[in-house]
């Protein structure tokens, strides 16, 4: 188990606001955001609602394309490569 340390960090109000906004944009708590910065892990902003909706729509389209393919394979009316 990791040994835990508590650190008191003093920030200006502008720095605190930026930390809060940046962490929120990434969907992380301030602590998780700072840990990722320290570890050098990639930090990505959370996708916008528009991007999430687009991803969902593309997923639905993909499912609609695959379903007939599966039905034909089950009916053995079509060549099905080994999966």
C-alpha positions, 0 to 999 in steps of 0.5 A: 500500500502506498504511504500517504502524504498530505500537502498544504498548497497555497495558491492565488485566487486566479491559480485556484480558479484555473486549477478548478476549471482545468480539473472540471474540464477534464472530469477529474477532481482537483486531487486526481488532476494534480496527481496526473500532472505530477505523474506526467500522465496524459490529461485530456479534456472531456469530450463536449456533448456534441461529440458524445452525441456524434459518437453515439450516432456512429455507434448506432449506425455501426450496429445497424450495419453489422446486424444484417451480416450476423443474420445472414451468417446464422441462416448460412445463406452467406459465406462467413469468415471465421471470427 
